[in-house]
Amino acid sequence: MRPIASLTLLVVLWTLPAQAATKWQAVPDPQTITWSGTAGSGPLAGACTAFDADISFDAADLDHAAIKVTIDMAKCQTGEERKDEYLPQALWFNIAEFPTATFESKKITHIGGDKYLATAALTIKGITADIDLPFTLTIDGDKAHVVGETSVSRMVYRVGDGPELLANQVASIDIAVKIDLKATRQ
């Protein structure tokens, strides 16, 4: 009986760090996830205003840090009626078949000071590719603020699919994605 008790204690102790990670609740803000580029000869900008975030983060225990964000692609819009008519269609976001996109961290690295790097799997339209998201993190008591920016190639995810939409003149191939997230400790 003693070996079983020892094994049970070992398993419990081994899993404690994963259970001890600090949970954070994202503060809803329609400007948390924004993007920009060009469309034709003018600017292209938009925001994904609806998302769910599951965040476990403790700077002292990055091995157990985890971030998963699920984005409602129907709520990713530019605010321009004509462009927003196209985005849900199959050649662009194809929200009928792929209503959500996900960002799921694989590894978070401390770069120095308040700077970090999240290596993550980004899935859009059922296509998953790794991306790096450098970000800064400030924590003040039970409040956290994350600001980051990365570049995403729309061609990797077949956003703007089809020969007539592949040109950089239709929309930027590389889209700048910005994160400005505020969260509270749970």
Accessible surface in RSA format (square Angstrom, percent):
REM  Atomic radii and reference values for relative SASA: ProtOr
REM  Chains: A
REM  Algorithm: Lee & Richards
REM  Probe-radius: 1.40
REM  Slices: 20
REM RES _ NUM      All-atoms   Total-Side   Main-Chain    Non-polar    All polar
REM                ABS   REL    ABS   REL    ABS   REL    ABS   REL    ABS   REL
RES MET A   1   184.31  95.4 144.84  95.9  39.47  94.0 129.03 109.7  55.28  73.2
RES ARG A   2   199.25  83.7 191.65  97.7   7.60  18.1  70.57  96.4 128.69  78.0
RES PRO A   3    99.91  72.8  88.45  80.6  11.46  41.6  96.05  79.3   3.86  24.0
RES ILE A   4   113.81  64.8 112.90  84.1   0.91   2.2 113.71  81.9   0.10   0.3
RES ALA A   5    60.80  55.9  49.46  76.3  11.35  25.8  56.18  79.1   4.62  12.2
RES SER A   6    64.68  54.7  55.08  73.5   9.60  22.1  35.43  75.4  29.25  41.0
RES LEU A   7   109.24  60.8 105.77  75.7   3.47   8.7 108.74  76.4   0.51   1.4
RES THR A   8    75.66  53.8  71.92  72.9   3.74   8.9  58.30  78.3  17.35  26.2
RES LEU A   9   105.87  59.0 102.84  73.6   3.03   7.6 105.56  74.1   0.31   0.8
RES LEU A  10   113.95  63.5 112.17  80.2   1.78   4.5 113.67  79.8   0.28   0.8
RES VAL A  11    77.66  51.1  76.70  69.4   0.96   2.3  77.66  67.5   0.00   0.0
RES VAL A  12    73.90  48.6  72.75  65.9   1.15   2.8  73.82  64.1   0.09   0.2
RES LEU A  13    96.10  53.5  86.42  61.8   9.68  24.3  86.66  60.9   9.44  25.4
RES TRP A  14   196.38  78.8 179.96  87.1  16.41  38.5 158.05  84.3  38.33  62.2
RES THR A  15    39.58  28.1  37.77  38.3   1.80   4.3  34.40  46.2   5.18   7.8
RES LEU A  16    82.00  45.7  82.00  58.7   0.01   0.0  82.00  57.6   0.00   0.0
RES PRO A  17    52.76  38.5  47.15  43.0   5.62  20.4  52.76  43.6   0.00   0.0
RES ALA A  18    57.34  52.7  40.09  61.9  17.25  39.2  40.82  57.5  16.52  43.8
RES GLN A  19   133.06  74.4  98.31  71.8  34.75  82.7  45.61  97.1  87.46  66.3
RES ALA A  20    72.54  66.7  45.32  69.9  27.22  61.9  56.07  79.0  16.47  43.6
RES ALA A  21    12.21  11.2   2.66   4.1   9.55  21.7   3.61   5.1   8.60  22.8
RES THR A  22    27.57  19.6  21.53  21.8   6.04  14.4  11.50  15.4  16.08  24.3
RES LYS A  23    81.57  39.8  77.93  47.8   3.64   8.7  61.35  55.2  20.21  21.5
RES TRP A  24    10.48   4.2   6.57   3.2   3.91   9.2   5.72   3.0   4.76   7.7
RES GLN A  25    91.41  51.1  91.08  66.6   0.33   0.8  30.87  65.7  60.54  45.9
RES ALA A  26     9.55   8.8   6.38   9.9   3.17   7.2   6.38   9.0   3.17   8.4
RES VAL A  27    59.88  39.4  57.84  52.4   2.04   4.9  59.32  51.5   0.56   1.5
RES PRO A  28   121.95  88.9  98.52  89.8  23.43  85.2 103.94  85.8  18.01 111.9
RES ASP A  29    64.12  44.9  58.74  58.5   5.38  12.7  13.59  32.0  50.53  50.4
RES PRO A  30    78.06  56.9  77.15  70.3   0.91   3.3  77.41  63.9   0.65   4.1
RES GLN A  31   107.32  60.0 101.29  74.0   6.03  14.3  49.48 105.3  57.84  43.9
RES THR A  32     2.58   1.8   2.26   2.3   0.32   0.8   1.84   2.5   0.75   1.1
RES ILE A  33    13.57   7.7  13.57  10.1   0.00   0.0  13.57   9.8   0.00   0.0
RES THR A  34    28.76  20.5  28.76  29.2   0.00   0.0  18.13  24.4  10.63  16.1
RES TRP A  35    27.62  11.1  23.70  11.5   3.92   9.2  19.35  10.3   8.27  13.4
RES SER A  36    41.58  35.1  40.40  53.9   1.18   2.7  27.70  59.0  13.88  19.4
RES GLY A  37    21.50  26.5   0.00   N/A  21.50  26.5  14.27  39.2   7.23  16.2
RES THR A  38    66.67  47.4  66.67  67.6   0.00   0.0  53.80  72.3  12.87  19.5
RES ALA A  39    22.73  20.9  12.55  19.4  10.18  23.2  13.31  18.7   9.43  25.0
RES GLY A  40    47.02  58.0   0.00   N/A  47.02  58.0  32.36  88.8  14.66  32.8
RES SER A  41   128.84 108.9  82.78 110.5  46.07 106.1  55.84 118.9  73.01 102.3
RES GLY A  42    24.31  30.0   0.00   N/A  24.31  30.0  22.29  61.2   2.02   4.5
RES PRO A  43   110.34  80.4 103.97  94.8   6.37  23.1 105.37  87.0   4.97  30.9
RES LEU A  44    21.35  11.9  20.44  14.6   0.90   2.3  20.68  14.5   0.67   1.8
RES ALA A  45    56.75  52.2  51.07  78.8   5.69  12.9  51.29  72.2   5.46  14.5
RES GLY A  46    11.25  13.9   0.00   N/A  11.25  13.9   7.93  21.8   3.32   7.4
RES ALA A  47    10.83  10.0   9.48  14.6   1.34   3.1   9.48  13.4   1.34   3.6
RES CYS A  48    10.39   7.9  10.39  11.6   0.00   0.0   0.00   0.0  10.39  11.2
RES THR A  49    64.02  45.5  44.23  44.8  19.79  47.2  32.33  43.4  31.69  47.9
RES ALA A  50    33.77  31.0  28.64  44.2   5.12  11.7  33.77  47.6   0.00   0.0
RES PHE A  51    37.26  18.6  10.03   6.2  27.23  70.9  13.98   8.5  23.28  66.6
RES ASP A  52   109.34  76.6 104.55 104.1   4.79  11.3  29.75  70.0  79.59  79.4
RES ALA A  53    23.30  21.4   0.43   0.7  22.87  52.0   1.58   2.2  21.72  57.5
RES ASP A  54    80.49  56.4  73.78  73.4   6.71  15.9  27.93  65.7  52.56  52.4
RES ILE A  55    12.28   7.0  11.86   8.8   0.43   1.0  11.86   8.5   0.43   1.2
RES SER A  56    17.24  14.6  16.97  22.6   0.27   0.6   4.41   9.4  12.83  18.0
RES PHE A  57    12.12   6.1  10.72   6.6   1.39   3.6  10.72   6.5   1.39   4.0
RES ASP A  58    48.48  34.0  44.02  43.8   4.46  10.5   5.96  14.0  42.52  42.4
RES ALA A  59    51.42  47.3  32.45  50.1  18.97  43.2  32.70  46.0  18.72  49.6
RES ALA A  60   100.22  92.1  56.12  86.6  44.10 100.3  68.31  96.2  31.91  84.5
RES ASP A  61    35.64  25.0  31.49  31.3   4.15   9.8  18.53  43.6  17.11  17.1
RES LEU A  62    34.18  19.0  23.54  16.8  10.64  26.8  23.73  16.7  10.45  28.1
RES ASP A  63   138.10  96.7 103.77 103.3  34.33  81.2  25.37  59.7 112.73 112.4
RES HIS A  64    66.81  36.5  53.37  37.1  13.44  34.4  36.69  37.8  30.13  35.1
RES ALA A  65    17.27  15.9   0.00   0.0  17.27  39.3   0.00   0.0  17.27  45.7
RES ALA A  66    51.31  47.2  50.71  78.3   0.60   1.4  50.87  71.6   0.44   1.2
RES ILE A  67    28.43  16.2  27.18  20.2   1.25   3.0  27.61  19.9   0.81   2.2
RES LYS A  68    88.42  43.1  86.50  53.1   1.92   4.6  33.40  30.1  55.03  58.6
RES VAL A  69    19.98  13.1  19.98  18.1   0.00   0.0  19.98  17.4   0.00   0.0
RES THR A  70    41.60  29.6  39.58  40.1   2.02   4.8  26.23  35.2  15.37  23.2
RES ILE A  71    17.18   9.8  17.18  12.8   0.00   0.0  17.18  12.4   0.00   0.0
RES ASP A  72    50.06  35.1  48.51  48.3   1.55   3.7  16.44  38.7  33.62  33.5
RES MET A  73    13.34   6.9  11.34   7.5   2.00   4.8   9.70   8.2   3.64   4.8
RES ALA A  74    43.29  39.8  33.26  51.3  10.03  22.8  35.49  50.0   7.80  20.7
RES LYS A  75   101.99  49.8  99.83  61.3   2.16   5.1  44.34  39.9  57.65  61.4
RES CYS A  76     2.31   1.7   0.23   0.3   2.08   4.9   0.17   0.4   2.14   2.3
RES GLN A  77    88.84  49.7  83.77  61.2   5.08  12.1  10.87  23.1  77.97  59.1
RES THR A  78    21.09  15.0   0.45   0.5  20.65  49.2   0.90   1.2  20.19  30.5
RES GLY A  79    71.78  88.5   0.00   N/A  71.78  88.5  37.58 103.1  34.20  76.6
RES GLU A  80    84.36  48.4  79.78  60.4   4.58  10.9  37.43  72.4  46.93  38.3
RES GLU A  81   138.25  79.4 123.75  93.6  14.50  34.5  52.09 100.7  86.16  70.3
RES ARG A  82   172.93  72.6 168.59  85.9   4.34  10.3  63.64  87.0 109.29  66.2
RES LYS A  83    53.94  26.3  51.92  31.9   2.02   4.8  43.94  39.5  10.00  10.7
RES ASP A  84    25.49  17.9  18.12  18.0   7.37  17.4  12.13  28.5  13.36  13.3
RES GLU A  85   101.59  58.3  87.80  66.4  13.79  32.8  40.03  77.4  61.56  50.3
RES TYR A  86    95.74  44.7  95.74  54.5   0.00   0.0  64.91  48.8  30.83  38.0
RES LEU A  87    21.10  11.8  21.10  15.1   0.00   0.0  21.10  14.8   0.00   0.0
RES PRO A  88    49.46  36.0  43.35  39.5   6.11  22.2  43.97  36.3   5.49  34.1
RES GLN A  89    90.02  50.3  82.48  60.3   7.54  17.9  34.88  74.3  55.13  41.8
RES ALA A  90    64.42  59.2  52.50  81.0  11.92  27.1  52.55  74.0  11.87  31.5
RES LEU A  91    81.49  45.4  81.08  58.0   0.41   1.0  81.14  57.0   0.36   1.0
RES TRP A  92    33.09  13.3  33.09  16.0   0.00   0.0  26.93  14.4   6.16  10.0
RES PHE A  93    22.24  11.1  21.12  13.1   1.12   2.9  21.12  12.8   1.12   3.2
RES ASN A  94    21.99  15.2  21.88  21.1   0.12   0.3   0.12   0.3  21.88  21.1
RES ILE A  95    39.54  22.5  34.28  25.5   5.26  12.7  34.28  24.7   5.26  14.3
RES ALA A  96   102.78  94.5  62.06  95.8  40.72  92.6  74.05 104.3  28.72  76.1
RES GLU A  97   115.95  66.6  93.06  70.4  22.89  54.5  35.60  68.8  80.35  65.6
RES PHE A  98    53.28  26.7  50.11  31.0   3.16   8.2  52.79  32.0   0.49   1.4
RES PRO A  99    76.43  55.7  75.81  69.1   0.62   2.2  76.08  62.8   0.35   2.2
RES THR A 100    64.84  46.1  54.41  55.2  10.43  24.9  30.80  41.4  34.04  51.5
RES ALA A 101     2.51   2.3   1.89   2.9   0.62   1.4   2.51   3.5   0.00   0.0
RES THR A 102    32.50  23.1  32.43  32.9   0.07   0.2  21.39  28.7  11.11  16.8
RES PHE A 103    22.38  11.2  22.38  13.9   0.00   0.0  22.38  13.6   0.00   0.0
RES GLU A 104    81.19  46.6  80.87  61.2   0.32   0.8  16.89  32.7  64.30  52.5
RES SER A 105    18.13  15.3   1.97   2.6  16.17  37.2   0.08   0.2  18.05  25.3
RES LYS A 106   129.68  63.3  90.03  55.2  39.65  94.4  64.01  57.6  65.67  70.0
RES LYS A 107   133.55  65.2 125.29  76.9   8.26  19.7  77.83  70.1  55.73  59.4
RES ILE A 108     8.04   4.6   0.31   0.2   7.73  18.6   0.31   0.2   7.73  21.0
RES THR A 109    50.33  35.8  47.61  48.3   2.72   6.5  43.85  58.9   6.48   9.8
RES HIS A 110    89.76  49.1  69.09  48.0  20.66  52.9  44.66  46.0  45.10  52.5
RES ILE A 111   105.39  60.0  74.06  55.2  31.33  75.5  77.05  55.5  28.34  76.9
RES GLY A 112    31.74  39.1   0.00   N/A  31.74  39.1  28.78  79.0   2.95   6.6
RES GLY A 113    70.77  87.3   0.00   N/A  70.77  87.3  46.84 128.5  23.92  53.6
RES ASP A 114    59.28  41.5  53.00  52.8   6.28  14.8  22.01  51.8  37.27  37.2
RES LYS A 115   109.78  53.6 109.78  67.4   0.00   0.0  78.12  70.3  31.66  33.7
RES TYR A 116    15.87   7.4  14.65   8.3   1.21   3.2   1.22   0.9  14.64  18.1
RES LEU A 117    47.32  26.4  47.18  33.8   0.14   0.4  47.18  33.1   0.14   0.4
RES ALA A 118     0.85   0.8   0.85   1.3   0.00   0.0   0.85   1.2   0.00   0.0
RES THR A 119    39.04  27.8  39.04  39.6   0.00   0.0  27.51  36.9  11.53  17.4
RES ALA A 120     0.00   0.0   0.00   0.0   0.00   0.0   0.00   0.0   0.00   0.0
RES ALA A 121    16.39  15.1  15.78  24.4   0.60   1.4  15.78  22.2   0.60   1.6
RES LEU A 122    14.62   8.1  14.62  10.5   0.00   0.0  14.62  10.3   0.00   0.0
RES THR A 123    33.52  23.8  33.52  34.0   0.00   0.0  24.58  33.0   8.95  13.5
RES ILE A 124    24.04  13.7  23.91  17.8   0.14   0.3  24.04  17.3   0.00   0.0
RES LYS A 125    20.95  10.2  13.39   8.2   7.56  18.0  10.48   9.4  10.47  11.2
RES GLY A 126    51.00  62.9   0.00   N/A  51.00  62.9  18.26  50.1  32.74  73.3
RES ILE A 127    50.91  29.0  47.89  35.7   3.02   7.3  50.91  36.7   0.00   0.0
RES THR A 128    81.46  57.9  52.14  52.9  29.32  69.9  37.79  50.8  43.68  66.0
RES ALA A 129    28.39  26.1  20.89  32.2   7.50  17.1  28.39  40.0   0.00   0.0
RES ASP A 130    85.70  60.0  59.27  59.0  26.43  62.5  24.76  58.3  60.93  60.8
RES ILE A 131    25.34  14.4  17.23  12.8   8.11  19.5  25.34  18.2   0.00   0.0
RES ASP A 132    73.33  51.4  64.95  64.6   8.38  19.8  16.29  38.3  57.05  56.9
RES LEU A 133    14.54   8.1  14.54  10.4   0.00   0.0  14.54  10.2   0.00   0.0
RES PRO A 134    69.58  50.7  67.00  61.1   2.59   9.4  67.29  55.6   2.30  14.3
RES PHE A 135    13.03   6.5   7.03   4.4   6.00  15.6  10.89   6.6   2.14   6.1
RES THR A 136    44.20  31.4  44.12  44.7   0.08   0.2  31.05  41.7  13.15  19.9
RES LEU A 137    16.39   9.1   9.30   6.7   7.09  17.8   9.32   6.5   7.06  19.0
RES THR A 138    74.76  53.2  69.25  70.2   5.51  13.1  62.67  84.2  12.09  18.3
RES ILE A 139    76.56  43.6  41.95  31.3  34.60  83.4  42.09  30.3  34.47  93.5
RES ASP A 140   120.24  84.2 111.20 110.7   9.04  21.4  33.66  79.2  86.58  86.3
RES GLY A 141    53.55  66.0   0.00   N/A  53.55  66.0  42.53 116.7  11.02  24.7
RES ASP A 142    87.06  61.0  81.55  81.2   5.51  13.0  20.75  48.8  66.30  66.1
RES LYS A 143   138.32  67.5 137.17  84.2   1.15   2.7  80.91  72.8  57.41  61.2
RES ALA A 144     9.01   8.3   5.14   7.9   3.87   8.8   6.65   9.4   2.36   6.3
RES HIS A 145    59.87  32.7  57.54  40.0   2.33   6.0  37.44  38.6  22.43  26.1
RES VAL A 146    25.72  16.9  25.72  23.3   0.00   0.0  25.72  22.3   0.00   0.0
RES VAL A 147    68.26  44.9  65.39  59.2   2.87   6.9  65.39  56.8   2.87   7.8
RES GLY A 148     7.02   8.7   0.00   N/A   7.02   8.7   5.73  15.7   1.29   2.9
RES GLU A 149    84.34  48.4  74.48  56.3   9.86  23.5  26.49  51.2  57.85  47.2
RES THR A 150    21.70  15.4  11.95  12.1   9.75  23.2  12.35  16.6   9.34  14.1
RES SER A 151    70.97  60.0  50.42  67.3  20.55  47.3  41.67  88.7  29.30  41.0
RES VAL A 152    13.74   9.0  11.68  10.6   2.06   5.0  13.73  11.9   0.01   0.0
RES SER A 153    30.90  26.1  24.12  32.2   6.78  15.6  18.07  38.5  12.83  18.0
RES ARG A 154     9.60   4.0   7.18   3.7   2.42   5.8   9.60  13.1   0.00   0.0
RES MET A 155    51.22  26.5  38.48  25.5  12.74  30.3  32.78  27.9  18.44  24.4
RES VAL A 156    73.62  48.4  57.16  51.7  16.46  39.7  65.78  57.2   7.84  21.3
RES TYR A 157     3.48   1.6   3.48   2.0   0.00   0.0   2.94   2.2   0.54   0.7
RES ARG A 158   131.53  55.2 130.01  66.3   1.52   3.6  34.27  46.8  97.27  59.0
RES VAL A 159    14.63   9.6  14.63  13.2   0.00   0.0  14.63  12.7   0.00   0.0
RES GLY A 160     0.00   0.0   0.00   N/A   0.00   0.0   0.00   0.0   0.00   0.0
RES ASP A 161    32.28  22.6  32.02  31.9   0.27   0.6   2.15   5.1  30.13  30.0
RES GLY A 162    16.09  19.8   0.00   N/A  16.09  19.8  15.27  41.9   0.83   1.9
RES PRO A 163   116.21  84.7  99.88  91.0  16.33  59.4 100.87  83.3  15.33  95.3
RES GLU A 164   111.03  63.7  89.86  68.0  21.16  50.4  68.70 132.9  42.32  34.6
RES LEU A 165    25.12  14.0  25.12  18.0   0.00   0.0  25.12  17.6   0.00   0.0
RES LEU A 166    85.95  47.9  78.22  56.0   7.73  19.4  78.29  55.0   7.65  20.6
RES ALA A 167    43.07  39.6  31.71  48.9  11.36  25.9  42.26  59.5   0.81   2.2
RES ASN A 168    88.70  61.2  79.91  77.2   8.79  21.2  21.17  51.0  67.53  65.3
RES GLN A 169   131.98  73.8 124.82  91.2   7.16  17.1  65.71 139.9  66.27  50.3
RES VAL A 170    52.32  34.4  39.32  35.6  13.00  31.3  45.36  39.4   6.96  18.9
RES ALA A 171     4.69   4.3   4.69   7.2   0.00   0.0   4.69   6.6   0.00   0.0
RES SER A 172    13.09  11.1  12.87  17.2   0.21   0.5   8.03  17.1   5.06   7.1
RES ILE A 173    43.53  24.8  43.18  32.2   0.36   0.9  43.18  31.1   0.36   1.0
RES ASP A 174    87.34  61.2  74.56  74.2  12.78  30.2  20.06  47.2  67.28  67.1
RES ILE A 175    20.00  11.4  19.96  14.9   0.04   0.1  20.00  14.4   0.00   0.0
RES ALA A 176    28.38  26.1  25.46  39.3   2.91   6.6  25.91  36.5   2.47   6.5
RES VAL A 177    30.19  19.9  30.19  27.3   0.00   0.0  30.19  26.2   0.00   0.0
RES LYS A 178    98.50  48.1  98.05  60.2   0.45   1.1  42.76  38.5  55.74  59.4
RES ILE A 179    31.13  17.7  30.22  22.5   0.92   2.2  30.22  21.8   0.92   2.5
RES ASP A 180    66.42  46.5  60.41  60.1   6.01  14.2  17.42  41.0  49.00  48.9
RES LEU A 181    20.61  11.5  20.29  14.5   0.32   0.8  20.29  14.3   0.32   0.8
RES LYS A 182   112.68  55.0 111.08  68.2   1.60   3.8  55.21  49.7  57.48  61.2
RES ALA A 183     5.48   5.0   4.15   6.4   1.34   3.0   4.15   5.8   1.34   3.5
RES THR A 184    50.34  35.8  50.34  51.0   0.00   0.0  35.06  47.1  15.28  23.1
RES ARG A 185    93.15  39.1  73.90  37.7  19.24  45.8  30.42  41.6  62.72  38.0
RES GLN A 186   127.75  71.4  65.24  47.7  62.51 148.8  57.85 123.1  69.90  53.0
END  Absolute sums over single chains surface
CHAIN  1 A    10823.1       9043.8       1779.4       6747.4       4075.8
END  Absolute sums over all chains
TOTAL         10823.1       9043.8       1779.4       6747.4       4075.8
